[in-house]
Amino acid sequence: MADVNHRYFVHYVSSLPRARSLRVLDFGCGAGELVRLLREHEVECYGADVFYEGARFDALAEELVNEGIVRRIPDSGRLPFDDGFFDVVVSNQVIEHVQDLPSTVDETARVLSDAGLAYHHFPSREVLREGHIGIPLVHRLPSGALRQRYAAALRRIGLGYHKDAASPSAWADEKLAWIDRYCFYRPYAEVVAAFATRFAITHREIEYCRYRANDRLVLRAALEIDALAGAYERVFRRLAFMALEMRKLPAHGHPQRSSDMPNSDS
């Protein structure tokens, strides 16, 4: 079964008016799963990725690259698409791997149409559990022996992801080195400030939670209490990640009129 975040993005894009006429970019597409899923739903979707050595791309469909549907992002960071080419840009757990966030914000804005939408899932520094290796707070600790011993100790009691035959100490060395090289956790305020230069931002964590709880009637009922939506979203951002929908700002700094843009409200 497809990754739940990818299924949600299919749900999100499919709920937009004229979904099948929209052109979508999966920024940081990885193995191209979401690109394939959206194309199976008759949405014109493309992917772009730097294909860095710290990730796994074994499942990347070679034909998507050969056909120009999935494209490599060069070292310059400039996306290999024309200005205003897309109606929607999405990304799943990618922004925390971006070193130069302001340039990435500008590039995603450049390839979006004037009425475009962006939607990103990614954690801020405030998240309690580091999501790639599964150790609480490890991304907030300074590099050094204390952090290494802390991660190894929690690994010994059963915490952590991507476990293998390595000893807890060796596992901690490897995973922490990966985080230090490939992750850039930023405070929430810094993230919002960077995106706000080009986008008007809306939180959508509650919609994502409701989607995940769709077949759990009691949980779904609790999540439907609108007065608690803000509290639910703050808790979710601490436990998992942010879900940020963004409407591109025109040159004078105000969002396009809602009648000019795809409407994501359901």
C-alpha positions as a Markdown table, in Angstrom:
| # | Residue | x | y | z |
|---|---|---|---|---|
| 1 | Met | 0.0 | 0.0 | 0.0 |
| 2 | Ala | 1.2 | 3.5 | -0.8 |
| 3 | Asp | 2.6 | 5.8 | 2.0 |
| 4 | Val | -0.2 | 7.4 | 3.9 |
| 5 | Asn | 1.2 | 10.9 | 3.3 |
| 6 | His | 1.2 | 10.2 | -0.5 |
| 7 | Arg | -2.4 | 9.0 | -0.3 |
| 8 | Tyr | -3.3 | 12.2 | 1.5 |
| 9 | Phe | -1.7 | 14.3 | -1.2 |
| 10 | Val | -3.6 | 12.4 | -3.8 |
| 11 | His | -6.8 | 13.1 | -1.8 |
| 12 | Tyr | -5.8 | 16.8 | -1.4 |
| 13 | Val | -5.1 | 17.4 | -5.1 |
| 14 | Ser | -8.1 | 15.4 | -6.2 |
| 15 | Ser | -10.3 | 17.6 | -4.0 |
| 16 | Leu | -9.2 | 20.8 | -5.9 |
| 17 | Pro | -11.5 | 22.2 | -8.6 |
| 18 | Arg | -10.5 | 21.1 | -12.0 |
| 19 | Ala | -8.0 | 18.6 | -10.5 |
| 20 | Arg | -7.4 | 16.8 | -13.8 |
| 21 | Ser | -6.5 | 20.0 | -15.5 |
| 22 | Leu | -3.9 | 21.0 | -12.9 |
| 23 | Arg | -0.2 | 20.6 | -13.3 |
| 24 | Val | 1.5 | 19.4 | -10.1 |
| 25 | Leu | 5.2 | 19.2 | -9.0 |
| 26 | Asp | 6.3 | 16.8 | -6.3 |
| 27 | Phe | 9.3 | 18.6 | -5.0 |
| 28 | Gly | 11.9 | 16.1 | -3.6 |
| 29 | Cys | 10.0 | 13.3 | -5.2 |
| 30 | Gly | 12.4 | 10.5 | -4.1 |
| 31 | Ala | 11.4 | 7.2 | -5.8 |
| 32 | Gly | 8.5 | 8.9 | -7.6 |
| 33 | Glu | 5.7 | 7.1 | -5.8 |
| 34 | Leu | 3.5 | 10.2 | -5.5 |
| 35 | Val | 4.2 | 11.1 | -9.2 |
| 36 | Arg | 2.9 | 7.7 | -10.2 |
| 37 | Leu | -0.1 | 7.8 | -8.0 |
| 38 | Leu | -1.2 | 11.2 | -9.2 |
| 39 | Arg | -0.7 | 10.2 | -12.8 |
| 40 | Glu | -2.8 | 7.1 | -12.2 |
| 41 | His | -5.5 | 9.6 | -11.1 |
| 42 | Glu | -5.1 | 11.4 | -14.4 |
| 43 | Val | -3.3 | 14.4 | -12.9 |
| 44 | Glu | -0.3 | 15.7 | -14.8 |
| 45 | Cys | 2.4 | 15.4 | -12.2 |
| 46 | Tyr | 6.1 | 15.8 | -12.4 |
| 47 | Gly | 8.9 | 15.2 | -9.9 |
| 48 | Ala | 12.2 | 16.8 | -9.1 |
| 49 | Asp | 15.0 | 15.7 | -6.7 |
| 50 | Val | 18.7 | 16.2 | -6.1 |
| 51 | Phe | 19.1 | 12.4 | -5.7 |
| 52 | Tyr | 21.6 | 12.9 | -2.8 |
| 53 | Glu | 23.6 | 9.9 | -1.7 |
| 54 | Gly | 22.0 | 9.8 | 1.8 |
| 55 | Ala | 18.6 | 8.7 | 0.5 |
| 56 | Arg | 17.4 | 5.5 | -1.2 |
| 57 | Phe | 16.1 | 5.7 | -4.8 |
| 58 | Asp | 16.2 | 2.0 | -5.7 |
| 59 | Ala | 12.6 | 2.0 | -6.7 |
| 60 | Leu | 12.8 | 5.1 | -8.9 |
| 61 | Ala | 11.2 | 4.2 | -12.2 |
| 62 | Glu | 13.8 | 4.7 | -14.9 |
| 63 | Glu | 11.1 | 5.5 | -17.5 |
| 64 | Leu | 10.0 | 8.5 | -15.5 |
| 65 | Val | 13.4 | 10.0 | -15.8 |
| 66 | Asn | 13.8 | 9.0 | -19.4 |
| 67 | Glu | 10.5 | 10.6 | -20.3 |
| 68 | Gly | 11.4 | 13.9 | -18.5 |
| 69 | Ile | 8.6 | 13.4 | -15.9 |
| 70 | Val | 11.1 | 13.2 | -13.1 |
| 71 | Arg | 14.1 | 15.6 | -13.3 |
| 72 | Arg | 17.3 | 16.1 | -11.4 |
| 73 | Ile | 17.8 | 19.4 | -9.6 |
| 74 | Pro | 21.3 | 20.6 | -10.4 |
| 75 | Asp | 23.8 | 21.9 | -7.9 |
| 76 | Ser | 22.6 | 25.5 | -8.6 |
| 77 | Gly | 19.3 | 24.6 | -7.0 |
| 78 | Arg | 17.3 | 26.0 | -10.0 |
| 79 | Leu | 14.3 | 23.8 | -10.7 |
| 80 | Pro | 14.4 | 22.4 | -14.3 |
| 81 | Phe | 11.0 | 23.9 | -15.2 |
| 82 | Asp | 9.9 | 27.1 | -16.8 |
| 83 | Asp | 8.5 | 30.0 | -14.8 |
| 84 | Gly | 4.8 | 29.5 | -13.8 |
| 85 | Phe | 4.8 | 26.0 | -15.1 |
| 86 | Phe | 2.8 | 24.5 | -12.2 |
| 87 | Asp | -0.5 | 25.1 | -10.5 |
| 88 | Val | 0.4 | 23.1 | -7.4 |
| 89 | Val | 3.7 | 22.2 | -5.7 |
| 90 | Val | 3.8 | 19.6 | -2.9 |
| 91 | Ser | 6.5 | 18.0 | -0.8 |
| 92 | Asn | 6.5 | 15.2 | 1.7 |
| 93 | Gln | 9.2 | 15.4 | 4.5 |
| 94 | Val | 11.6 | 17.3 | 2.3 |
| 95 | Ile | 12.0 | 20.9 | 3.6 |
| 96 | Glu | 14.0 | 19.7 | 6.6 |
| 97 | His | 16.6 | 18.5 | 4.2 |
| 98 | Val | 17.0 | 21.8 | 2.4 |
| 99 | Gln | 20.1 | 23.8 | 3.4 |
| 100 | Asp | 19.2 | 27.0 | 1.6 |
| 101 | Leu | 15.6 | 27.6 | 2.5 |
| 102 | Pro | 15.2 | 31.2 | 1.1 |
| 103 | Ser | 16.4 | 30.1 | -2.3 |
| 104 | Thr | 14.1 | 27.1 | -2.3 |
| 105 | Val | 11.1 | 29.3 | -1.4 |
| 106 | Asp | 12.0 | 31.6 | -4.3 |
| 107 | Glu | 12.3 | 28.6 | -6.7 |
| 108 | Thr | 9.0 | 27.0 | -5.8 |
| 109 | Ala | 7.4 | 30.4 | -6.1 |
| 110 | Arg | 9.0 | 30.9 | -9.5 |
| 111 | Val | 7.7 | 27.7 | -11.1 |
| 112 | Leu | 4.2 | 28.3 | -9.7 |
| 113 | Ser | 1.5 | 30.1 | -11.6 |
| 114 | Asp | 0.3 | 33.5 | -10.2 |
| 115 | Ala | -2.7 | 31.7 | -8.7 |
| 116 | Gly | -0.6 | 28.7 | -7.5 |
| 117 | Leu | -0.7 | 26.7 | -4.3 |
| 118 | Ala | 2.1 | 25.0 | -2.4 |
| 119 | Tyr | 1.6 | 22.3 | 0.2 |
| 120 | His | 4.4 | 20.9 | 2.4 |
| 121 | His | 4.6 | 18.3 | 5.1 |
| 122 | Phe | 7.8 | 18.6 | 7.3 |
| 123 | Pro | 8.9 | 19.0 | 10.9 |
| 124 | Ser | 10.2 | 22.1 | 12.6 |
| 125 | Arg | 12.9 | 22.0 | 15.3 |
| 126 | Glu | 10.2 | 22.0 | 17.9 |
| 127 | Val | 9.1 | 18.4 | 17.1 |
| 128 | Leu | 9.6 | 16.2 | 20.1 |
| 129 | Arg | 10.8 | 13.0 | 18.3 |
| 130 | Glu | 13.3 | 13.1 | 15.5 |
| 131 | Gly | 11.3 | 11.4 | 12.7 |
| 132 | His | 14.1 | 9.8 | 10.7 |
| 133 | Ile | 15.8 | 7.7 | 13.4 |
| 134 | Gly | 13.0 | 7.8 | 16.0 |
| 135 | Ile | 14.9 | 9.1 | 19.0 |
| 136 | Pro | 13.2 | 11.8 | 21.0 |
| 137 | Leu | 14.9 | 15.3 | 21.1 |
| 138 | Val | 18.1 | 14.0 | 19.6 |
| 139 | His | 17.9 | 16.7 | 16.9 |
| 140 | Arg | 18.0 | 19.4 | 19.5 |
| 141 | Leu | 21.1 | 18.2 | 21.3 |
| 142 | Pro | 24.6 | 19.4 | 20.3 |
| 143 | Ser | 26.9 | 16.9 | 18.6 |
| 144 | Gly | 29.3 | 15.1 | 20.9 |
| 145 | Ala | 29.7 | 12.1 | 23.2 |
| 146 | Leu | 26.7 | 12.9 | 25.4 |
| 147 | Arg | 24.3 | 12.9 | 22.5 |
| 148 | Gln | 25.9 | 9.7 | 21.2 |
| 149 | Arg | 25.5 | 7.9 | 24.5 |
| 150 | Tyr | 21.9 | 9.2 | 24.8 |
| 151 | Ala | 20.9 | 7.8 | 21.4 |
| 152 | Ala | 22.7 | 4.5 | 22.0 |
| 153 | Ala | 21.0 | 4.1 | 25.4 |
| 154 | Leu | 17.5 | 4.6 | 23.9 |
| 155 | Arg | 18.3 | 2.2 | 21.1 |
| 156 | Arg | 19.2 | -0.4 | 23.7 |
| 157 | Ile | 15.8 | -0.2 | 25.3 |
| 158 | Gly | 14.1 | -0.6 | 21.9 |
| 159 | Leu | 13.6 | 2.8 | 20.5 |
| 160 | Gly | 14.8 | 3.9 | 17.1 |
| 161 | Tyr | 14.1 | 3.2 | 13.4 |
| 162 | His | 16.0 | 1.3 | 10.7 |
| 163 | Lys | 17.5 | -1.1 | 13.1 |
| 164 | Asp | 20.0 | -3.7 | 11.9 |
| 165 | Ala | 22.6 | -6.0 | 13.3 |
| 166 | Ala | 24.9 | -3.1 | 14.3 |
| 167 | Ser | 25.5 | -2.6 | 18.0 |
| 168 | Pro | 23.5 | 0.3 | 19.6 |
| 169 | Ser | 26.7 | 2.4 | 19.8 |
| 170 | Ala | 27.5 | 1.8 | 16.1 |
| 171 | Trp | 23.9 | 2.4 | 15.1 |
| 172 | Ala | 23.9 | 5.7 | 17.0 |
| 173 | Asp | 27.2 | 6.8 | 15.3 |
| 174 | Glu | 25.8 | 6.0 | 11.8 |
| 175 | Lys | 22.3 | 7.6 | 12.3 |
| 176 | Leu | 23.6 | 10.7 | 14.1 |
| 177 | Ala | 26.2 | 11.3 | 11.3 |
| 178 | Trp | 23.3 | 11.1 | 8.8 |
| 179 | Ile | 21.2 | 13.6 | 10.7 |
| 180 | Asp | 24.1 | 16.0 | 11.0 |
| 181 | Arg | 24.8 | 15.8 | 7.3 |
| 182 | Tyr | 21.4 | 15.8 | 5.7 |
| 183 | Cys | 19.0 | 17.5 | 8.1 |
| 184 | Phe | 18.5 | 21.2 | 8.9 |
| 185 | Tyr | 15.9 | 21.6 | 11.6 |
| 186 | Arg | 14.7 | 25.2 | 11.9 |
| 187 | Pro | 12.6 | 26.9 | 14.5 |
| 188 | Tyr | 8.9 | 27.3 | 13.6 |
| 189 | Ala | 9.3 | 31.1 | 13.5 |
| 190 | Glu | 12.2 | 30.9 | 11.1 |
| 191 | Val | 10.4 | 28.6 | 8.7 |
| 192 | Val | 7.2 | 30.8 | 8.7 |
| 193 | Ala | 9.3 | 33.9 | 8.1 |
| 194 | Ala | 11.1 | 32.4 | 5.1 |
| 195 | Phe | 7.9 | 31.2 | 3.4 |
| 196 | Ala | 5.9 | 34.4 | 4.2 |
| 197 | Thr | 8.2 | 36.3 | 1.9 |
| 198 | Arg | 6.4 | 34.7 | -1.1 |
| 199 | Phe | 3.3 | 32.9 | 0.3 |
| 200 | Ala | 0.3 | 33.4 | 2.5 |
| 201 | Ile | 0.3 | 30.4 | 4.9 |
| 202 | Thr | -2.5 | 28.3 | 6.2 |
| 203 | His | -2.2 | 25.4 | 8.7 |
| 204 | Arg | -3.9 | 22.2 | 7.5 |
| 205 | Glu | -2.9 | 19.7 | 10.2 |
| 206 | Ile | -6.5 | 19.2 | 11.4 |
| 207 | Glu | -7.6 | 18.2 | 7.8 |
| 208 | Tyr | -4.7 | 15.7 | 7.7 |
| 209 | Cys | -5.7 | 14.3 | 11.1 |
| 210 | Arg | -9.3 | 14.0 | 10.1 |
| 211 | Tyr | -8.2 | 12.1 | 6.9 |
| 212 | Arg | -6.1 | 9.7 | 9.0 |
| 213 | Ala | -9.0 | 9.1 | 11.4 |
| 214 | Asn | -11.7 | 8.6 | 8.8 |
| 215 | Asp | -12.5 | 5.0 | 9.8 |
| 216 | Arg | -12.1 | 5.6 | 13.5 |
| 217 | Leu | -15.5 | 7.0 | 14.5 |
| 218 | Val | -14.7 | 8.1 | 18.1 |
| 219 | Leu | -11.5 | 9.8 | 17.1 |
| 220 | Arg | -13.1 | 11.3 | 14.0 |
| 221 | Ala | -15.9 | 12.7 | 16.2 |
| 222 | Ala | -13.4 | 14.3 | 18.6 |
| 223 | Leu | -11.4 | 15.8 | 15.8 |
| 224 | Glu | -14.6 | 17.4 | 14.4 |
| 225 | Ile | -14.9 | 19.7 | 17.4 |
| 226 | Asp | -13.9 | 22.9 | 15.7 |
| 227 | Ala | -13.3 | 24.7 | 19.0 |
| 228 | Leu | -10.4 | 22.3 | 19.7 |
| 229 | Ala | -8.9 | 22.4 | 16.2 |
| 230 | Gly | -6.2 | 24.8 | 17.1 |
| 231 | Ala | -5.1 | 22.8 | 20.1 |
| 232 | Tyr | -5.1 | 19.6 | 18.1 |
| 233 | Glu | -2.9 | 21.2 | 15.4 |
| 234 | Arg | -0.4 | 22.5 | 18.0 |
| 235 | Val | -0.1 | 19.0 | 19.5 |
| 236 | Phe | 0.3 | 17.4 | 16.1 |
| 237 | Arg | 3.1 | 19.8 | 15.1 |
| 238 | Arg | 5.0 | 18.8 | 18.3 |
| 239 | Leu | 4.4 | 15.1 | 17.8 |
| 240 | Ala | 4.8 | 14.7 | 14.0 |
| 241 | Phe | 5.1 | 17.6 | 11.5 |
| 242 | Met | 3.6 | 20.7 | 10.1 |
| 243 | Ala | 1.1 | 20.6 | 7.2 |
| 244 | Leu | 1.4 | 24.0 | 5.5 |
| 245 | Glu | -0.7 | 25.1 | 2.6 |
| 246 | Met | 0.5 | 28.3 | 0.9 |
| 247 | Arg | -1.0 | 30.6 | -1.6 |
| 248 | Lys | 1.5 | 32.5 | -3.8 |
| 249 | Leu | 1.7 | 36.2 | -3.2 |
| 250 | Pro | 1.7 | 38.5 | -6.2 |
| 251 | Ala | 4.3 | 41.2 | -6.5 |
| 252 | His | 2.4 | 43.7 | -4.3 |
| 253 | Gly | 2.4 | 41.2 | -1.4 |
| 254 | His | -1.2 | 40.2 | -1.1 |
| 255 | Pro | -2.8 | 36.8 | -2.0 |
| 256 | Gln | -4.7 | 36.4 | -5.2 |
| 257 | Arg | -8.5 | 36.6 | -4.8 |
| 258 | Ser | -9.9 | 33.3 | -3.7 |
| 259 | Ser | -12.0 | 33.2 | -6.9 |
| 260 | Asp | -8.8 | 33.2 | -9.0 |
| 261 | Met | -7.3 | 30.2 | -7.2 |
| 262 | Pro | -8.0 | 26.5 | -6.7 |
| 263 | Asn | -10.1 | 26.2 | -3.6 |
| 264 | Ser | -8.8 | 23.5 | -1.2 |
| 265 | Asp | -11.8 | 23.8 | 1.3 |
| 266 | Ser | -13.9 | 20.7 | 1.4 |
